Amino acid sequence: MSKTYEGLILLPGMMCNAELFAPQVKALNGAVAIEIGDLSTAQSIEDMAEQVLQTTAFKTFALAGLSLGGIVAMEIVRQASHRVERLALLDTNHLPDQLERIEQRKRQIERVKCGELVQVMRDELKPFYVVPQHMGDPRLNLIFLEMATALGSDAFERQAKALMVRNDAEDVLSVYEGETLILCGEDDLPCPLSRHEAMHDIMANSELVIVPDAGHVTTLENPTVVNSALQSWLGL
């Protein structure tokens, strides 16, 4: 598998920043040029994708996104598939939000607007994101809260609203021909294995990797398996 891309773009999940990929950046250090996209300022998935395309230094690139980052990655493929040499979709969802999830996001937005960002992250999102055996990990607790507070309440509202009205990406995935890694924590609740199996079925040139001992945040919960999968996908 020849390396024809100029660099790797990593796109973080909702209320996450570069710390989400710290173990991967460390593992790939020196092997590939890396950029980490900022998805905290744009108002829509389309605008997030356009912003990444406009700000990257790479003409062609490998593109990996987790959760929200994966959704934006799919939109980047929609807008500029010729620039995406290969694609990695981590713990993400190619389908639109369901009504129940939309209503949940609306409630969370109202709480965050009332100053309860930390409480929402701690009480509603973190238990939904990681497997029970990692719930008491003080390192993960600190990382999640530091990332969220660094981005702030306005970013939460922008990202949640963007997710509520996102497009179905099945049409994009069905025609993309680049080397694709589809990776999922075996106990991912918000983006379960069945969604990743569906994406794998849609995409002819894809590999499905299931990460043990992990939920939705595989890059931090089981970085060893994720790092190995990314290195193989990158052809390193």
C-alpha positions as CSV (number, residue, x, y, z in Angstrom):
1,M,0.0,0.0,0.0
2,S,1.8,3.1,-1.2
3,K,1.8,6.3,0.7
4,T,0.6,9.0,-1.6
5,Y,-1.0,11.5,0.8
6,E,0.8,14.6,2.1
7,G,-0.3,14.3,5.7
8,L,-3.0,13.2,8.2
9,I,-5.9,15.3,9.4
10,L,-7.5,14.2,12.7
11,L,-11.0,15.5,13.5
12,P,-12.1,15.3,17.2
13,G,-15.5,14.5,18.6
14,M,-18.1,16.8,20.2
15,M,-16.5,18.9,22.9
16,C,-13.1,17.4,22.3
17,N,-9.8,18.9,21.1
18,A,-6.3,17.6,20.3
19,E,-6.1,15.8,23.6
20,L,-8.6,13.2,22.2
21,F,-5.8,12.1,19.9
22,A,-2.8,12.5,22.2
23,P,-1.9,8.8,22.2
24,Q,-2.1,8.6,18.4
25,V,0.0,11.7,17.8
26,K,2.6,10.3,20.2
27,A,2.6,6.9,18.4
28,L,2.7,8.4,14.9
29,N,5.3,11.0,15.8
30,G,7.7,11.6,12.9
31,A,6.1,9.0,10.7
32,V,3.5,11.4,9.2
33,A,2.7,15.1,9.2
34,I,-0.4,15.7,11.4
35,E,-3.0,18.4,11.6
36,I,-5.9,18.4,14.1
37,G,-9.0,20.2,12.9
38,D,-10.9,22.7,15.0
39,L,-14.7,21.9,14.9
40,S,-15.7,24.3,17.6
41,T,-16.5,27.6,15.7
42,A,-18.6,26.8,12.7
43,Q,-22.3,26.7,12.8
44,S,-23.0,23.5,10.6
45,I,-21.4,20.3,9.5
46,E,-21.1,21.7,6.0
47,D,-19.3,24.8,7.4
48,M,-17.0,22.7,9.6
49,A,-16.0,20.6,6.6
50,E,-15.4,23.7,4.4
51,Q,-13.3,25.3,7.2
52,V,-11.1,22.2,7.4
53,L,-10.6,22.2,3.6
54,Q,-9.7,25.9,3.5
55,T,-7.3,25.8,6.4
56,T,-5.3,22.6,5.8
57,A,-1.8,22.8,4.4
58,F,-2.3,19.5,2.6
59,K,-3.6,19.2,-1.0
60,T,-4.2,15.5,-0.5
61,F,-4.5,13.8,2.8
62,A,-5.5,10.8,5.0
63,L,-8.6,11.8,7.0
64,A,-9.7,10.3,10.3
65,G,-12.5,11.5,12.5
66,L,-14.1,10.3,15.7
67,S,-17.9,10.7,16.3
68,L,-18.6,14.3,15.3
69,G,-15.2,14.3,13.6
70,G,-16.3,11.3,11.5
71,I,-19.5,13.0,10.5
72,V,-17.5,16.0,9.4
73,A,-15.0,13.7,7.6
74,M,-17.9,12.2,5.6
75,E,-19.0,15.8,4.6
76,I,-15.4,16.5,3.5
77,V,-15.6,13.5,1.2
78,R,-18.9,14.9,-0.1
79,Q,-17.3,18.3,-0.8
80,A,-13.8,17.2,-2.0
81,S,-13.4,13.4,-2.4
82,H,-10.5,13.9,-4.8
83,R,-8.4,15.3,-1.9
84,V,-9.2,12.5,0.6
85,E,-6.6,9.8,-0.3
86,R,-7.9,7.5,2.5
87,L,-10.5,7.7,5.2
88,A,-10.9,6.4,8.8
89,L,-14.3,6.6,10.5
90,L,-14.0,6.0,14.2
91,D,-17.0,5.5,16.5
92,T,-19.3,7.6,14.3
93,N,-22.7,7.5,12.6
94,H,-23.5,7.9,8.9
95,L,-27.2,8.4,9.6
96,P,-29.2,11.5,10.8
97,D,-30.2,12.1,14.4
98,Q,-33.3,10.3,15.4
99,L,-36.1,12.3,17.1
100,E,-35.3,11.0,20.6
101,R,-31.7,12.1,20.3
102,I,-32.7,15.5,18.9
103,E,-34.9,16.0,22.0
104,Q,-32.1,14.9,24.3
105,R,-29.7,17.4,22.6
106,K,-32.3,20.2,23.0
107,R,-32.5,19.5,26.8
108,Q,-28.8,19.4,27.1
109,I,-28.4,22.7,25.3
110,E,-30.8,24.4,27.7
111,R,-28.9,23.1,30.7
112,V,-25.6,24.2,29.2
113,K,-27.0,27.7,28.5
114,C,-27.9,27.8,32.2
115,G,-24.3,27.3,33.2
116,E,-24.3,23.5,33.6
117,L,-21.7,22.5,31.0
118,V,-19.6,20.5,33.5
119,Q,-22.6,18.8,35.0
120,V,-23.9,17.7,31.5
121,M,-20.5,16.4,30.6
122,R,-20.1,14.6,33.9
123,D,-23.7,13.3,34.4
124,E,-25.1,12.7,30.9
125,L,-22.3,12.4,28.3
126,K,-19.4,10.7,30.0
127,P,-21.5,7.7,31.3
128,F,-22.8,7.4,27.7
129,Y,-19.3,7.5,26.2
130,V,-17.1,5.1,28.2
131,V,-17.4,1.5,29.3
132,P,-18.3,1.0,33.0
133,Q,-14.8,-0.2,33.9
134,H,-13.3,3.1,32.8
135,M,-15.9,5.3,34.6
136,G,-13.7,5.8,37.7
137,D,-10.5,6.5,35.8
138,P,-9.4,9.9,37.2
139,R,-7.2,10.5,34.1
140,L,-10.1,10.1,31.7
141,N,-12.3,12.2,34.0
142,L,-9.8,15.1,33.9
143,I,-9.3,14.9,30.2
144,F,-13.0,15.0,29.4
145,L,-13.7,18.0,31.7
146,E,-10.6,19.9,30.6
147,M,-11.5,19.5,26.9
148,A,-15.1,20.6,27.4
149,T,-14.3,23.6,29.6
150,A,-11.6,24.7,27.1
151,L,-14.1,24.8,24.3
152,G,-16.9,26.3,26.4
153,S,-20.7,26.5,26.3
154,D,-21.1,28.3,23.0
155,A,-19.2,25.5,21.2
156,F,-21.5,22.9,22.8
157,E,-24.5,24.7,21.5
158,R,-23.1,25.1,18.0
159,Q,-22.0,21.5,17.7
160,A,-25.2,20.0,19.2
161,K,-27.4,22.1,16.8
162,A,-25.2,21.1,13.8
163,L,-25.6,17.4,14.7
164,M,-29.3,17.7,15.0
165,V,-29.8,18.7,11.3
166,R,-27.0,16.8,9.7
167,N,-27.4,14.9,6.4
168,D,-27.6,11.2,5.7
169,A,-24.1,10.2,4.4
170,E,-24.9,6.8,2.9
171,D,-24.8,8.2,-0.6
172,V,-21.3,9.6,0.0
173,L,-19.9,6.3,1.5
174,S,-21.4,4.1,-1.3
175,V,-19.3,5.8,-4.0
176,Y,-16.0,6.5,-2.1
177,E,-13.2,4.2,-3.3
178,G,-10.3,5.2,-1.1
179,E,-8.8,2.8,1.5
180,T,-11.2,3.1,4.5
181,L,-10.8,2.0,8.1
182,I,-14.0,1.7,10.1
183,L,-13.3,1.3,13.8
184,C,-15.7,0.9,16.7
185,G,-15.4,0.2,20.4
186,E,-17.2,-3.1,21.1
187,D,-19.4,-1.4,23.7
188,D,-20.0,1.9,21.9
189,L,-23.5,3.1,23.0
190,P,-24.1,6.3,20.9
191,C,-22.7,4.7,17.7
192,P,-23.1,1.0,18.1
193,L,-21.4,-1.8,16.2
194,S,-24.4,-2.3,14.0
195,R,-23.9,1.2,12.5
196,H,-20.3,0.4,11.7
197,E,-21.2,-2.9,10.2
198,A,-23.7,-1.1,7.9
199,M,-21.0,1.4,6.8
200,H,-18.6,-1.5,6.2
201,D,-21.2,-3.2,4.0
202,I,-21.8,0.0,2.0
203,M,-18.1,0.6,1.4
204,A,-16.4,-1.9,-0.9
205,N,-12.8,-0.9,0.0
206,S,-13.2,-0.9,3.8
207,E,-11.9,-2.8,6.8
208,L,-13.8,-3.1,10.1
209,V,-11.9,-3.1,13.3
210,I,-13.7,-3.8,16.7
211,V,-11.8,-2.4,19.7
212,P,-12.2,-4.5,22.9
213,D,-12.5,-2.9,26.3
214,A,-13.7,0.3,24.9
215,G,-16.9,2.3,24.4
216,H,-17.3,5.5,22.3
217,V,-13.9,7.1,23.0
218,T,-11.6,4.4,21.7
219,T,-8.6,6.7,21.2
220,L,-8.3,7.2,24.9
221,E,-9.9,4.0,26.3
222,N,-7.8,1.5,24.3
223,P,-5.1,3.5,22.4
224,T,-2.9,0.5,21.7
225,V,-5.4,-1.2,19.4
226,V,-6.4,2.1,17.8
227,N,-2.8,3.1,17.1
228,S,-2.1,-0.3,15.5
229,A,-5.1,0.0,13.3
230,L,-4.2,3.5,12.2
231,Q,-0.6,2.6,11.4
232,S,-1.8,-0.3,9.2
233,W,-4.4,1.9,7.5
234,L,-1.7,4.6,6.9
235,G,0.7,2.1,5.4
236,L,3.4,2.8,7.9
